[in-house]
Amino acid sequence: MAKKKSLDDMRDEAFRRQDNLASDVDELVDRVNPKNAVTRWKNELVGSVKSFSDAGDEKSPVTLPVAIAGGVIGVVLIGAGIAAAIALSGGDEKAEKNAEKQKAKAATAKAKEKAHRAGS
């Protein structure tokens, strides 16, 4: 026969599930945070550059700082491209809002004019 859970056991399980859910949400927020994503990309890039330079390709050790600098510049350019794309996409929304405001103003003016004519 199935063992009945006491109220304390059910409460403990509910708290455990709540903690697990909170932990999952925190992890998702951390994953989608752009700042954290850039840090992860940078770390992956530095790691891949280091592993490439340590691969025994007989390149001089001077190439490592140059490669890292190139990687950082690449990450910065990618970030700037993403920022520019976001900024440019926001312009469409502003134009739409301005058009809606203009339409609303025109409709208000038209309604006032009709009310004025009706009152005359």
Phi and psi in radians as a Rosetta constraint file:
Dihedral C 1 N 2 CA 2 C 2 CIRCULARHARMONIC -1.185 0.35
Dihedral N 2 CA 2 C 2 N 3 CIRCULARHARMONIC 2.413 0.35
Dihedral C 2 N 3 CA 3 C 3 CIRCULARHARMONIC -1.366 0.35
Dihedral N 3 CA 3 C 3 N 4 CIRCULARHARMONIC 2.275 0.35
Dihedral C 3 N 4 CA 4 C 4 CIRCULARHARMONIC -1.300 0.35
Dihedral N 4 CA 4 C 4 N 5 CIRCULARHARMONIC 2.374 0.35
Dihedral C 4 N 5 CA 5 C 5 CIRCULARHARMONIC -1.509 0.35
Dihedral N 5 CA 5 C 5 N 6 CIRCULARHARMONIC 2.404 0.35
Dihedral C 5 N 6 CA 6 C 6 CIRCULARHARMONIC -1.368 0.35
Dihedral N 6 CA 6 C 6 N 7 CIRCULARHARMONIC 2.888 0.35
Dihedral C 6 N 7 CA 7 C 7 CIRCULARHARMONIC -1.053 0.35
Dihedral N 7 CA 7 C 7 N 8 CIRCULARHARMONIC -0.685 0.35
Dihedral C 7 N 8 CA 8 C 8 CIRCULARHARMONIC -1.122 0.35
Dihedral N 8 CA 8 C 8 N 9 CIRCULARHARMONIC -0.707 0.35
Dihedral C 8 N 9 CA 9 C 9 CIRCULARHARMONIC -1.119 0.35
Dihedral N 9 CA 9 C 9 N 10 CIRCULARHARMONIC -0.735 0.35
Dihedral C 9 N 10 CA 10 C 10 CIRCULARHARMONIC -1.156 0.35
Dihedral N 10 CA 10 C 10 N 11 CIRCULARHARMONIC -0.691 0.35
Dihedral C 10 N 11 CA 11 C 11 CIRCULARHARMONIC -1.126 0.35
Dihedral N 11 CA 11 C 11 N 12 CIRCULARHARMONIC -0.765 0.35
Dihedral C 11 N 12 CA 12 C 12 CIRCULARHARMONIC -1.075 0.35
Dihedral N 12 CA 12 C 12 N 13 CIRCULARHARMONIC -0.721 0.35
Dihedral C 12 N 13 CA 13 C 13 CIRCULARHARMONIC -1.155 0.35
Dihedral N 13 CA 13 C 13 N 14 CIRCULARHARMONIC -0.691 0.35
Dihedral C 13 N 14 CA 14 C 14 CIRCULARHARMONIC -1.105 0.35
Dihedral N 14 CA 14 C 14 N 15 CIRCULARHARMONIC -0.747 0.35
Dihedral C 14 N 15 CA 15 C 15 CIRCULARHARMONIC -1.115 0.35
Dihedral N 15 CA 15 C 15 N 16 CIRCULARHARMONIC -0.691 0.35
Dihedral C 15 N 16 CA 16 C 16 CIRCULARHARMONIC -1.116 0.35
Dihedral N 16 CA 16 C 16 N 17 CIRCULARHARMONIC -0.769 0.35
Dihedral C 16 N 17 CA 17 C 17 CIRCULARHARMONIC -1.140 0.35
Dihedral N 17 CA 17 C 17 N 18 CIRCULARHARMONIC -0.667 0.35
Dihedral C 17 N 18 CA 18 C 18 CIRCULARHARMONIC -1.112 0.35
Dihedral N 18 CA 18 C 18 N 19 CIRCULARHARMONIC -0.743 0.35
Dihedral C 18 N 19 CA 19 C 19 CIRCULARHARMONIC -1.103 0.35
Dihedral N 19 CA 19 C 19 N 20 CIRCULARHARMONIC -0.736 0.35
Dihedral C 19 N 20 CA 20 C 20 CIRCULARHARMONIC -1.101 0.35
Dihedral N 20 CA 20 C 20 N 21 CIRCULARHARMONIC -0.736 0.35
Dihedral C 20 N 21 CA 21 C 21 CIRCULARHARMONIC -1.130 0.35
Dihedral N 21 CA 21 C 21 N 22 CIRCULARHARMONIC -0.748 0.35
Dihedral C 21 N 22 CA 22 C 22 CIRCULARHARMONIC -1.085 0.35
Dihedral N 22 CA 22 C 22 N 23 CIRCULARHARMONIC -0.701 0.35
Dihedral C 22 N 23 CA 23 C 23 CIRCULARHARMONIC -1.118 0.35
Dihedral N 23 CA 23 C 23 N 24 CIRCULARHARMONIC -0.730 0.35
Dihedral C 23 N 24 CA 24 C 24 CIRCULARHARMONIC -1.121 0.35
Dihedral N 24 CA 24 C 24 N 25 CIRCULARHARMONIC -0.731 0.35
Dihedral C 24 N 25 CA 25 C 25 CIRCULARHARMONIC -1.125 0.35
Dihedral N 25 CA 25 C 25 N 26 CIRCULARHARMONIC -0.761 0.35
Dihedral C 25 N 26 CA 26 C 26 CIRCULARHARMONIC -1.058 0.35
Dihedral N 26 CA 26 C 26 N 27 CIRCULARHARMONIC -0.708 0.35
Dihedral C 26 N 27 CA 27 C 27 CIRCULARHARMONIC -1.134 0.35
Dihedral N 27 CA 27 C 27 N 28 CIRCULARHARMONIC -0.724 0.35
Dihedral C 27 N 28 CA 28 C 28 CIRCULARHARMONIC -1.117 0.35
Dihedral N 28 CA 28 C 28 N 29 CIRCULARHARMONIC -0.743 0.35
Dihedral C 28 N 29 CA 29 C 29 CIRCULARHARMONIC -1.072 0.35
Dihedral N 29 CA 29 C 29 N 30 CIRCULARHARMONIC -0.730 0.35
Dihedral C 29 N 30 CA 30 C 30 CIRCULARHARMONIC -1.114 0.35
Dihedral N 30 CA 30 C 30 N 31 CIRCULARHARMONIC -0.669 0.35
Dihedral C 30 N 31 CA 31 C 31 CIRCULARHARMONIC -1.193 0.35
Dihedral N 31 CA 31 C 31 N 32 CIRCULARHARMONIC -0.650 0.35
Dihedral C 31 N 32 CA 32 C 32 CIRCULARHARMONIC -1.617 0.35
Dihedral N 32 CA 32 C 32 N 33 CIRCULARHARMONIC -0.077 0.35
Dihedral C 32 N 33 CA 33 C 33 CIRCULARHARMONIC -1.173 0.35
Dihedral N 33 CA 33 C 33 N 34 CIRCULARHARMONIC 2.103 0.35
Dihedral C 33 N 34 CA 34 C 34 CIRCULARHARMONIC -1.018 0.35
Dihedral N 34 CA 34 C 34 N 35 CIRCULARHARMONIC -0.646 0.35
Dihedral C 34 N 35 CA 35 C 35 CIRCULARHARMONIC -1.103 0.35
Dihedral N 35 CA 35 C 35 N 36 CIRCULARHARMONIC -0.751 0.35
Dihedral C 35 N 36 CA 36 C 36 CIRCULARHARMONIC -1.193 0.35
Dihedral N 36 CA 36 C 36 N 37 CIRCULARHARMONIC -0.620 0.35
Dihedral C 36 N 37 CA 37 C 37 CIRCULARHARMONIC -1.114 0.35
Dihedral N 37 CA 37 C 37 N 38 CIRCULARHARMONIC -0.744 0.35
Dihedral C 37 N 38 CA 38 C 38 CIRCULARHARMONIC -1.110 0.35
Dihedral N 38 CA 38 C 38 N 39 CIRCULARHARMONIC -0.719 0.35
Dihedral C 38 N 39 CA 39 C 39 CIRCULARHARMONIC -1.087 0.35
Dihedral N 39 CA 39 C 39 N 40 CIRCULARHARMONIC -0.735 0.35
Dihedral C 39 N 40 CA 40 C 40 CIRCULARHARMONIC -1.111 0.35
Dihedral N 40 CA 40 C 40 N 41 CIRCULARHARMONIC -0.767 0.35
Dihedral C 40 N 41 CA 41 C 41 CIRCULARHARMONIC -1.067 0.35
Dihedral N 41 CA 41 C 41 N 42 CIRCULARHARMONIC -0.748 0.35
Dihedral C 41 N 42 CA 42 C 42 CIRCULARHARMONIC -1.087 0.35
Dihedral N 42 CA 42 C 42 N 43 CIRCULARHARMONIC -0.788 0.35
Dihedral C 42 N 43 CA 43 C 43 CIRCULARHARMONIC -1.110 0.35
Dihedral N 43 CA 43 C 43 N 44 CIRCULARHARMONIC -0.702 0.35
Dihedral C 43 N 44 CA 44 C 44 CIRCULARHARMONIC -1.138 0.35
Dihedral N 44 CA 44 C 44 N 45 CIRCULARHARMONIC -0.716 0.35
Dihedral C 44 N 45 CA 45 C 45 CIRCULARHARMONIC -1.135 0.35
Dihedral N 45 CA 45 C 45 N 46 CIRCULARHARMONIC -0.805 0.35
Dihedral C 45 N 46 CA 46 C 46 CIRCULARHARMONIC -1.091 0.35
Dihedral N 46 CA 46 C 46 N 47 CIRCULARHARMONIC -0.728 0.35
Dihedral C 46 N 47 CA 47 C 47 CIRCULARHARMONIC -1.104 0.35
Dihedral N 47 CA 47 C 47 N 48 CIRCULARHARMONIC -0.724 0.35
Dihedral C 47 N 48 CA 48 C 48 CIRCULARHARMONIC -1.213 0.35
Dihedral N 48 CA 48 C 48 N 49 CIRCULARHARMONIC -0.635 0.35
Dihedral C 48 N 49 CA 49 C 49 CIRCULARHARMONIC -1.147 0.35
Dihedral N 49 CA 49 C 49 N 50 CIRCULARHARMONIC -0.753 0.35
Dihedral C 49 N 50 CA 50 C 50 CIRCULARHARMONIC -1.106 0.35
Dihedral N 50 CA 50 C 50 N 51 CIRCULARHARMONIC -0.746 0.35
Dihedral C 50 N 51 CA 51 C 51 CIRCULARHARMONIC -1.195 0.35
Dihedral N 51 CA 51 C 51 N 52 CIRCULARHARMONIC -0.584 0.35
Dihedral C 51 N 52 CA 52 C 52 CIRCULARHARMONIC -1.165 0.35
Dihedral N 52 CA 52 C 52 N 53 CIRCULARHARMONIC -0.737 0.35
Dihedral C 52 N 53 CA 53 C 53 CIRCULARHARMONIC -1.259 0.35
Dihedral N 53 CA 53 C 53 N 54 CIRCULARHARMONIC -0.475 0.35
Dihedral C 53 N 54 CA 54 C 54 CIRCULARHARMONIC -1.538 0.35
Dihedral N 54 CA 54 C 54 N 55 CIRCULARHARMONIC 0.075 0.35
Dihedral C 54 N 55 CA 55 C 55 CIRCULARHARMONIC -1.349 0.35
Dihedral N 55 CA 55 C 55 N 56 CIRCULARHARMONIC 0.005 0.35
Dihedral C 55 N 56 CA 56 C 56 CIRCULARHARMONIC 1.430 0.35
Dihedral N 56 CA 56 C 56 N 57 CIRCULARHARMONIC 0.533 0.35
Dihedral C 56 N 57 CA 57 C 57 CIRCULARHARMONIC -1.519 0.35
Dihedral N 57 CA 57 C 57 N 58 CIRCULARHARMONIC 0.157 0.35
Dihedral C 57 N 58 CA 58 C 58 CIRCULARHARMONIC 1.029 0.35
Dihedral N 58 CA 58 C 58 N 59 CIRCULARHARMONIC 0.554 0.35
Dihedral C 58 N 59 CA 59 C 59 CIRCULARHARMONIC -1.492 0.35
Dihedral N 59 CA 59 C 59 N 60 CIRCULARHARMONIC 2.692 0.35
Dihedral C 59 N 60 CA 60 C 60 CIRCULARHARMONIC -1.242 0.35
Dihedral N 60 CA 60 C 60 N 61 CIRCULARHARMONIC 2.682 0.35
Dihedral C 60 N 61 CA 61 C 61 CIRCULARHARMONIC -1.127 0.35
Dihedral N 61 CA 61 C 61 N 62 CIRCULARHARMONIC -0.280 0.35
Dihedral C 61 N 62 CA 62 C 62 CIRCULARHARMONIC -1.164 0.35
Dihedral N 62 CA 62 C 62 N 63 CIRCULARHARMONIC -0.445 0.35
Dihedral C 62 N 63 CA 63 C 63 CIRCULARHARMONIC -1.209 0.35
Dihedral N 63 CA 63 C 63 N 64 CIRCULARHARMONIC -0.401 0.35
Dihedral C 63 N 64 CA 64 C 64 CIRCULARHARMONIC -1.077 0.35
Dihedral N 64 CA 64 C 64 N 65 CIRCULARHARMONIC -0.904 0.35
Dihedral C 64 N 65 CA 65 C 65 CIRCULARHARMONIC -1.077 0.35
Dihedral N 65 CA 65 C 65 N 66 CIRCULARHARMONIC -0.634 0.35
Dihedral C 65 N 66 CA 66 C 66 CIRCULARHARMONIC -1.141 0.35
Dihedral N 66 CA 66 C 66 N 67 CIRCULARHARMONIC -0.738 0.35
Dihedral C 66 N 67 CA 67 C 67 CIRCULARHARMONIC -1.142 0.35
Dihedral N 67 CA 67 C 67 N 68 CIRCULARHARMONIC -0.709 0.35
Dihedral C 67 N 68 CA 68 C 68 CIRCULARHARMONIC -1.140 0.35
Dihedral N 68 CA 68 C 68 N 69 CIRCULARHARMONIC -0.762 0.35
Dihedral C 68 N 69 CA 69 C 69 CIRCULARHARMONIC -1.063 0.35
Dihedral N 69 CA 69 C 69 N 70 CIRCULARHARMONIC -0.735 0.35
Dihedral C 69 N 70 CA 70 C 70 CIRCULARHARMONIC -1.098 0.35
Dihedral N 70 CA 70 C 70 N 71 CIRCULARHARMONIC -0.704 0.35
Dihedral C 70 N 71 CA 71 C 71 CIRCULARHARMONIC -1.139 0.35
Dihedral N 71 CA 71 C 71 N 72 CIRCULARHARMONIC -0.735 0.35
Dihedral C 71 N 72 CA 72 C 72 CIRCULARHARMONIC -1.126 0.35
Dihedral N 72 CA 72 C 72 N 73 CIRCULARHARMONIC -0.736 0.35
Dihedral C 72 N 73 CA 73 C 73 CIRCULARHARMONIC -1.065 0.35
Dihedral N 73 CA 73 C 73 N 74 CIRCULARHARMONIC -0.723 0.35
Dihedral C 73 N 74 CA 74 C 74 CIRCULARHARMONIC -1.072 0.35
Dihedral N 74 CA 74 C 74 N 75 CIRCULARHARMONIC -0.767 0.35
Dihedral C 74 N 75 CA 75 C 75 CIRCULARHARMONIC -1.120 0.35
Dihedral N 75 CA 75 C 75 N 76 CIRCULARHARMONIC -0.712 0.35
Dihedral C 75 N 76 CA 76 C 76 CIRCULARHARMONIC -1.110 0.35
Dihedral N 76 CA 76 C 76 N 77 CIRCULARHARMONIC -0.752 0.35
Dihedral C 76 N 77 CA 77 C 77 CIRCULARHARMONIC -1.126 0.35
Dihedral N 77 CA 77 C 77 N 78 CIRCULARHARMONIC -0.687 0.35
Dihedral C 77 N 78 CA 78 C 78 CIRCULARHARMONIC -1.110 0.35
Dihedral N 78 CA 78 C 78 N 79 CIRCULARHARMONIC -0.768 0.35
Dihedral C 78 N 79 CA 79 C 79 CIRCULARHARMONIC -1.074 0.35
Dihedral N 79 CA 79 C 79 N 80 CIRCULARHARMONIC -0.717 0.35
Dihedral C 79 N 80 CA 80 C 80 CIRCULARHARMONIC -1.134 0.35
Dihedral N 80 CA 80 C 80 N 81 CIRCULARHARMONIC -0.663 0.35
Dihedral C 80 N 81 CA 81 C 81 CIRCULARHARMONIC -1.126 0.35
Dihedral N 81 CA 81 C 81 N 82 CIRCULARHARMONIC -0.730 0.35
Dihedral C 81 N 82 CA 82 C 82 CIRCULARHARMONIC -1.133 0.35
Dihedral N 82 CA 82 C 82 N 83 CIRCULARHARMONIC -0.761 0.35
Dihedral C 82 N 83 CA 83 C 83 CIRCULARHARMONIC -1.091 0.35
Dihedral N 83 CA 83 C 83 N 84 CIRCULARHARMONIC -0.714 0.35
Dihedral C 83 N 84 CA 84 C 84 CIRCULARHARMONIC -1.132 0.35
Dihedral N 84 CA 84 C 84 N 85 CIRCULARHARMONIC -0.710 0.35
Dihedral C 84 N 85 CA 85 C 85 CIRCULARHARMONIC -1.106 0.35
Dihedral N 85 CA 85 C 85 N 86 CIRCULARHARMONIC -0.708 0.35
Dihedral C 85 N 86 CA 86 C 86 CIRCULARHARMONIC -1.160 0.35
Dihedral N 86 CA 86 C 86 N 87 CIRCULARHARMONIC -0.750 0.35
Dihedral C 86 N 87 CA 87 C 87 CIRCULARHARMONIC -1.120 0.35
Dihedral N 87 CA 87 C 87 N 88 CIRCULARHARMONIC -0.717 0.35
Dihedral C 87 N 88 CA 88 C 88 CIRCULARHARMONIC -1.222 0.35
Dihedral N 88 CA 88 C 88 N 89 CIRCULARHARMONIC -0.607 0.35
Dihedral C 88 N 89 CA 89 C 89 CIRCULARHARMONIC -1.225 0.35
Dihedral N 89 CA 89 C 89 N 90 CIRCULARHARMONIC -0.481 0.35
Dihedral C 89 N 90 CA 90 C 90 CIRCULARHARMONIC -1.208 0.35
Dihedral N 90 CA 90 C 90 N 91 CIRCULARHARMONIC -0.399 0.35
Dihedral C 90 N 91 CA 91 C 91 CIRCULARHARMONIC -1.127 0.35
Dihedral N 91 CA 91 C 91 N 92 CIRCULARHARMONIC -0.613 0.35
Dihedral C 91 N 92 CA 92 C 92 CIRCULARHARMONIC -1.119 0.35
Dihedral N 92 CA 92 C 92 N 93 CIRCULARHARMONIC -0.697 0.35
Dihedral C 92 N 93 CA 93 C 93 CIRCULARHARMONIC -1.144 0.35
Dihedral N 93 CA 93 C 93 N 94 CIRCULARHARMONIC -0.685 0.35
Dihedral C 93 N 94 CA 94 C 94 CIRCULARHARMONIC -1.137 0.35
Dihedral N 94 CA 94 C 94 N 95 CIRCULARHARMONIC -0.716 0.35
Dihedral C 94 N 95 CA 95 C 95 CIRCULARHARMONIC -1.110 0.35
Dihedral N 95 CA 95 C 95 N 96 CIRCULARHARMONIC -0.713 0.35
Dihedral C 95 N 96 CA 96 C 96 CIRCULARHARMONIC -1.120 0.35
Dihedral N 96 CA 96 C 96 N 97 CIRCULARHARMONIC -0.746 0.35
Dihedral C 96 N 97 CA 97 C 97 CIRCULARHARMONIC -1.114 0.35
Dihedral N 97 CA 97 C 97 N 98 CIRCULARHARMONIC -0.717 0.35
Dihedral C 97 N 98 CA 98 C 98 CIRCULARHARMONIC -1.114 0.35
Dihedral N 98 CA 98 C 98 N 99 CIRCULARHARMONIC -0.703 0.35
Dihedral C 98 N 99 CA 99 C 99 CIRCULARHARMONIC -1.114 0.35
Dihedral N 99 CA 99 C 99 N 100 CIRCULARHARMONIC -0.706 0.35
Dihedral C 99 N 100 CA 100 C 100 CIRCULARHARMONIC -1.133 0.35
Dihedral N 100 CA 100 C 100 N 101 CIRCULARHARMONIC -0.696 0.35
Dihedral C 100 N 101 CA 101 C 101 CIRCULARHARMONIC -1.106 0.35
Dihedral N 101 CA 101 C 101 N 102 CIRCULARHARMONIC -0.733 0.35
Dihedral C 101 N 102 CA 102 C 102 CIRCULARHARMONIC -1.096 0.35
Dihedral N 102 CA 102 C 102 N 103 CIRCULARHARMONIC -0.742 0.35
Dihedral C 102 N 103 CA 103 C 103 CIRCULARHARMONIC -1.097 0.35
Dihedral N 103 CA 103 C 103 N 104 CIRCULARHARMONIC -0.723 0.35
Dihedral C 103 N 104 CA 104 C 104 CIRCULARHARMONIC -1.128 0.35
Dihedral N 104 CA 104 C 104 N 105 CIRCULARHARMONIC -0.738 0.35
Dihedral C 104 N 105 CA 105 C 105 CIRCULARHARMONIC -1.096 0.35
Dihedral N 105 CA 105 C 105 N 106 CIRCULARHARMONIC -0.738 0.35
Dihedral C 105 N 106 CA 106 C 106 CIRCULARHARMONIC -1.116 0.35
Dihedral N 106 CA 106 C 106 N 107 CIRCULARHARMONIC -0.724 0.35
Dihedral C 106 N 107 CA 107 C 107 CIRCULARHARMONIC -1.147 0.35
Dihedral N 107 CA 107 C 107 N 108 CIRCULARHARMONIC -0.689 0.35
Dihedral C 107 N 108 CA 108 C 108 CIRCULARHARMONIC -1.137 0.35
Dihedral N 108 CA 108 C 108 N 109 CIRCULARHARMONIC -0.768 0.35
Dihedral C 108 N 109 CA 109 C 109 CIRCULARHARMONIC -1.102 0.35
Dihedral N 109 CA 109 C 109 N 110 CIRCULARHARMONIC -0.706 0.35
Dihedral C 109 N 110 CA 110 C 110 CIRCULARHARMONIC -1.134 0.35
Dihedral N 110 CA 110 C 110 N 111 CIRCULARHARMONIC -0.716 0.35
Dihedral C 110 N 111 CA 111 C 111 CIRCULARHARMONIC -1.153 0.35
Dihedral N 111 CA 111 C 111 N 112 CIRCULARHARMONIC -0.705 0.35
Dihedral C 111 N 112 CA 112 C 112 CIRCULARHARMONIC -1.109 0.35
Dihedral N 112 CA 112 C 112 N 113 CIRCULARHARMONIC -0.708 0.35
Dihedral C 112 N 113 CA 113 C 113 CIRCULARHARMONIC -1.116 0.35
Dihedral N 113 CA 113 C 113 N 114 CIRCULARHARMONIC -0.740 0.35
Dihedral C 113 N 114 CA 114 C 114 CIRCULARHARMONIC -1.117 0.35
Dihedral N 114 CA 114 C 114 N 115 CIRCULARHARMONIC -0.722 0.35
Dihedral C 114 N 115 CA 115 C 115 CIRCULARHARMONIC -1.153 0.35
Dihedral N 115 CA 115 C 115 N 116 CIRCULARHARMONIC -0.667 0.35
Dihedral C 115 N 116 CA 116 C 116 CIRCULARHARMONIC -1.128 0.35
Dihedral N 116 CA 116 C 116 N 117 CIRCULARHARMONIC -0.751 0.35
Dihedral C 116 N 117 CA 117 C 117 CIRCULARHARMONIC -1.165 0.35
Dihedral N 117 CA 117 C 117 N 118 CIRCULARHARMONIC -0.656 0.35
Dihedral C 117 N 118 CA 118 C 118 CIRCULARHARMONIC -1.200 0.35
Dihedral N 118 CA 118 C 118 N 119 CIRCULARHARMONIC -0.576 0.35
Dihedral C 118 N 119 CA 119 C 119 CIRCULARHARMONIC -1.342 0.35
Dihedral N 119 CA 119 C 119 N 120 CIRCULARHARMONIC -0.343 0.35
